[in-house]
Amino acid sequence: MTDDAASTATTHANRLARESSPYLLLHAHNPVDWYAWGEEALARARAEDKPIFLSVGYSTCYWCHVMERESFASPETAALMNRDFVNVKLDREERPDLDEIYMAATQILTGQGGWPNSLFLTPDLKPFYAGTYFPPEDRYGRPGFATVLDGLAESWRTRRAEVEEQAEELAAAMQRYLEQRGRGAAAPPPPAVARRALDSLARRYDARWGGFGEAPKFPTPSNLFLLLQFAERVPEAEKMLAGTLDQMARGGLYDQLAGGFHRYATDREWKVPHFEKMLYDNGLLLEVYARGYARSGDPEAARIARETAAFLGREMSAPEGAFWSAIDAETDGHEGAYYVWTRPELEAALGAEDAAFLAPLYGFDGPPFFEGDSYVLHLPEPVAELARRRQLAPDALLAEMAPLRARLLAARGRRKRPATDDKVLADWNGTAIAGLAAAGEALAEPELTARAARAAEFLLAALRPVGGPLLHAWRGGTAKIPAMLSDYAFLVHGLLALHKASGEARWLDAAVELTREQIARLGDEVEGGFFTAGASPDVLFRSKDVFDGALPGANAVAALNLIELAERTEEPEWLAEARRTLQAFGGLVESFPEGARMMAIGAERYAEAAGEAARPAGGAAETAALSAVGELEELGRRLVTARLEVGEAAEGGWRPFRLALRIAPDWHLNANPPADPALVPTSVAAVGARLRDIAYPAGGPFYKGEVLISGSLAGDAPAARLVVAYQACDESRCLPPVRMELEIPA
């Protein structure tokens, strides 16, 4: 960008300067004629018959910042945007209901999703084109943003009927996708689904490094809550829980100097994180470590809980008592710059002797491993093992490390800090309240419970206007946006944890009042369960949140809250409402418990609370449930037939193959990649052979009729087999995943 352009971008202020969202304010000096989502923008699009460019992101999103610098700050790009589109910025953290809807569109159109989420909508809000990050010019195999703008503007002018037809088809697909989640079943899912969800985790467990699957690795609190549910009864669950909590806490995922967890690890070993820090991750993980300590007595779990609570108090606490949302990953455009260290920086802060002492303890005694010359501090071995090698007690070693940690933290504090998103969200604060209350109870530290109470008092005062419902967001003295299900679910969860830790009836009373409001505003009287948000003319569809992601599914948390309310109040209405909520998702959870782990926990806890079945441990109830699962798997096998054709070997022994899958009418398979990360994609692997150049069908979220998968294979091991994995679904349910093995001809 030229100096003149930079000056223009700095001095110009657009409509977003009037907003409170830190993410929107980041774009307030763009030359783009931005609108916030609202009637002013939508009315202009209708009046001028212009398509809408919708850009969805959040303040700590790295690629959102990149696209802002490259495209939205460019006067040339802004001119194209302003000429042909009504441009709308949306903070996904302020409007998660809209984010869910338009992320579904991007996943259906492209097979993947992410932020920034970039969509083009008709004036009636139906998307016709979508992507995520677009580079400013054509590169990385992607069209440049200017190319996209020109092409779509031309299509709107010259092929309007085709564009609108595509928008209608996509809207219908989005509606089917979002609405099929919450179709009621005849009964709640059986309690055995919790054990099936645990078994699916066990198959993905990384016994060497903890966690599940390969890189990148996420903390995924719903996995950990499921392990906590079974840890007392199932030794394998206890082993997976202990291993994962240990490895996460020792890795670079955990801030070894200040406490608190980064967003996720980019590697299998948890060493190199994506550096943003989110309130909900730290609130949920604080609860997990506190509950883990209460169960096991592990002193390291207690240390991590204390340090994470201290981090929340020191770096994420608003003066009013609530908690801010997030801390950015980058400083001046450099990912992790605030957190990583070169060897000269470490020696300058510590001195050569102390640096030599700390190097093997914090993993900087070998070659640098971050961007060529830097380290991320981590504990290569457990504290107990590091102490044993020095013939010290663990507490004594930590005491020796403490002043050196303090010196490093002080040196780091003199660096330019990454930005903090200082808005207050009801749902994310609920996770912090629950974590602090659980830690206060487990650690016998009432000051932590008092901090949770202070946050709860602020939320109940500032986000509950007289005569109005709970609100979602607060910043700078202003609260706005009617609460969504996640706000009710996580705040009630926090209030129940606070009631348990303190014994004060006011927190239970507040939980009851909010739950009644949740049922009145968001309950589905026909199918059961709860809508993500209230009805609104600017929302295309009302969906229901059930799948677990970075946050546990809100309907699952709501169901667990209802079960707890029944136990605390001894009023049967709450258990009846829990049953209706679980029943709304019964078919989905029974077919696919690994995608809804928290709802599976709810199914087991409900059965126990209602006296419908004992906890399954291989008894008749579980046997019957597993038998039913086997029947569903067999149905999935019968719905798909496969034909494998393998050609002659070429150079290197590689042989081309074509795999034809014929799918029964009215059924479909999930595409690869799937439209939702909770769904199982159709995939091929090999036993006794190698594969390359696999090509899956493109063009939609599902495979129907007959589809072709092609590639090359090599290897002539006896009984070599091609393994096809898929999940068959119809309009209302998905069957259990199936593995089909096909013999590879010699």
CORCOR-V177786 format. One record per run of one state. SS is the DSSP state (H for helix, E for strand, - for the rest). FROM is the first residue (numbers start at 1). LEN is the number of residues. Records with the same first field share a line. If there is no record, write none. Layout:
BEGIN
SS=FROM-LEN / FROM-LEN
END
This chain:
BEGIN
-=1-2 / 12-3 / 19-3 / 26-8 / 37-2 / 49-2 / 58-4 / 73-2 / 92-4 / 111-6 / 122-5 / 132-7 / 140-2 / 143-2 / 159-1 / 183-9 / 206-6 / 213-4 / 219-2 / 231-4 / 251-3 / 255-6 / 262-2 / 266-7 / 275-2 / 297-2 / 316-1 / 318-5 / 324-2 / 328-2 / 332-2 / 336-5 / 342-1 / 351-1 / 360-10 / 371-3 / 376-7 / 390-4 / 414-6 / 422-2 / 444-2 / 463-1 / 465-5 / 476-2 / 483-2 / 503-2 / 524-6 / 531-23 / 570-2 / 585-1 / 592-1 / 596-1 / 611-9 / 639-1 / 650-1 / 654-1 / 664-4 / 671-12 / 688-2 / 696-6 / 704-2 / 715-6 / 727-1 / 730-4 / 735-3 / 744-3
H=3-9 / 15-4 / 22-4 / 39-10 / 62-11 / 75-10 / 96-15 / 145-14 / 160-23 / 192-13 / 221-10 / 235-16 / 279-18 / 299-17 / 343-8 / 352-8 / 383-7 / 394-20 / 426-18 / 446-17 / 485-18 / 505-18 / 554-16 / 572-13 / 586-6 / 593-3 / 597-14 / 620-19 / 651-3
E=34-3 / 51-7 / 85-7 / 117-5 / 127-5 / 139-1 / 142-1 / 205-1 / 212-1 / 217-2 / 254-1 / 261-1 / 264-2 / 273-2 / 277-2 / 317-1 / 323-1 / 326-2 / 330-2 / 334-2 / 341-1 / 370-1 / 374-2 / 420-2 / 424-2 / 464-1 / 470-6 / 478-5 / 523-1 / 530-1 / 640-10 / 655-9 / 668-3 / 683-5 / 690-6 / 702-2 / 706-9 / 721-6 / 728-2 / 734-1 / 738-6
END
